[in-house]
């Protein structure tokens, strides 16, 4: 069957880039986040890939670009929903935070009213996460720090989560409980099997 996102139908074996409007600023500047949907010909899980939840953590943007340009991406089973830049406001300002100085990764699941962070979190939760069975959230260290490549996941909750974590083949897998307000915590509450990938430093793309 076709996959539907934001009133756009993506047929099996095709891909689309869909723009999802985000809360506007006080200057009424209209912004949207590009969402790449790759819908396979065969049934399977629905996985979200999210980058730049913190706007200065840009490595996820490049990782997702490379994933989407891989030749074999057209042969997947299930559906990939890739969001290279979740925090579009912070990304444009080269800032970890939103213009209201709030941390998006402490604002989930969000709300329809309130801060810009809460409304952006609500948009991502309702339009992206709620449609998925699995998720990978891509992060780096904060500014002026560098993280060893690692996976953070609640390994005791579900064997699928541990399988996802170990599939990366990284030197470090951290059994980490979720933090209330984070994207991963909300995904856990929704029953979505989710891990966090951490590597590198802010404002850098490190191979």
N, C-alpha and C positions, 0 to 999 in steps of 0.2 A: 504494500500500500504506500501511497504518498505520505511523506512526513510534513507536518504543518507547523510553521513557526511564524508568529506575528502576522497571521493572515496570508502567508506565502506558502504555497504547496511545492514541495521538492519531490520530484518523481524518483522512483527507485533507479539507481545507477546514474544519478545526476548530482550536481552540486550547485549551490547558490550562495551569494553573499547578500545577507539581509541586514538592513539598517534598523536598529532599535533606538527610538528616541530616549534620551535621558533627561533628567530634570534640568530646566534652564536656569541660568544665572540671573541676578537682579538686573543685568543689562539686557535681558531677553535675547541672548545669543542662543540660537538653536544648535544643539549638538546631538550626535548619535554615535553609537558604537557599532562597528561592523562585526557581524556574526557570520562565520563561514559554516555552512551545513553541507556535509558530504553524506549522502544517503545511499547505502549499499544496495545491491540487487538481492542479497540474501538477508534473512532475519538475523538478528543478533542484538547485543546490548546497545544502549545509547550512552555515549561517553562525552562529557564536556572536558575541554582543555581551556584553562583560564590563565591569562598572563596579565602582568601589571595591575594586580589588585592594589599594590602600592605603586604609585605612578612613576617612581624612579627606579624600579626593579625591572629593567628592560630586557633582561636575558630571555624571559618567557616569550617576548614578542618575536625574537629571532628564532627560538625553538619552534614556535607554532608556524612561522613562515616556512621553515624547512620541512616540517611535517606535511604541510599542505602542498608543497612542491614535489614531494616524493612520488615517484611513478606508481608505486604499489598502493597509494592511497585510494585509487579508484576500485580496488579489489576487496575492500573491507566488507565484512558482514556486519550488519547493524548500521548505526548512524554516529557520525562524529559531529559535535557542535564545538567549534573552535572560536574562542574570543581572545584575540591577541592582546587587546587593551581594554580591560574592564574599567579602570579608573582613568577615563579619558581626561578629566580635569587635571589630575596630578601629573599625568604623562605630558601634557602640553606645557605645564609649568616646571617640569623636571623636579617634582616634589613627591615625597612619600604620601602626603596627605591631600585632602580635598581643600578647596578654597576656604571652608569654614574651620580648617585645622583639625578636622576629625579624621580618625583612622578608619578607612572603609572596612578593614578586616576586624573591626570590633563593633560593626554596625549592623550585622546580619541578625535575623532575616529581614530587617528593615521595616519601614512603614510607609503608607501613602502620604502621610503628612509629617512635618517636622524638618529635620536637617537635610541638607543635600545628600549627605552620606546615607542617611536612613532611606531616602527615596531611591537613590541609586542601588543600594543593596536590595530593596524590594523589587526593583525592576529586574535585576539579575536573578533573584530567587524565583520570581513568578514566570519569567519568560524562558530562562535557561535551565536552572537546576531542577525545577519541578518536572521536567520532561525526561530526566536522565536516570540511568541505573548506576552509572559509575562516573567518577570524576578524578581529574589530576589538576591540582592547583600549583602553578609554577612561581617560585620566589627566589630571591637572592638575600644576602645579608643586607643590613642597613648601611647607610652612607659611611665610608671610611672603614669598613670591615669587609672581610671575605670569608665565605662559608665553604668548607669542604663539601663536595657533592654528597648529598644525603637524602634519604626518604624519611618523612615523619608520618606515622600512621598508628591508629589504634589496633594493634595486631591481635589483641585478645578478643575483639568483637566479632570477627568474621574471617574465615579462611580465605575468602576471595581477596580481602584487603591485603593479607600477607602475601598471597600469590602475586598481586600487583606490585607490591613493594619489592619483592625479591626479583621480579622480572627485570628490573633496572640494572641489576648486577653491580650495584654501587658498593663502596667499601663500608658505608655506614647506613644501617637502618635503625631508626630510633622509634621505640615503642612509646608513643606520645599520646596522652589523653587530649581530647579536644578542649578548646578554650571558648567559653561562652561569648557569643558575639562574632566569632570567626566564621568564615565561609565554610570551613570543614566541619565545625560544630553544627551548623544549620543543615548541611548535607547529611550528616550522621542522623540528625533528628528526622529527616525525611526518608531515611532508609537507603541513602545513596552511598555506595561503597567508594570512598574517596581517600586519596593520599596527597601529601604535599611534597613536592620536589624543591630542595634548596641547593643553590650552588652559586658561587661567584659573589660579586659585589654590585652595589647600586651604581647606576649610570655607566655600566661597562658591559660589553659582550665578550666573555672570556671562553675560548674554545674548550 
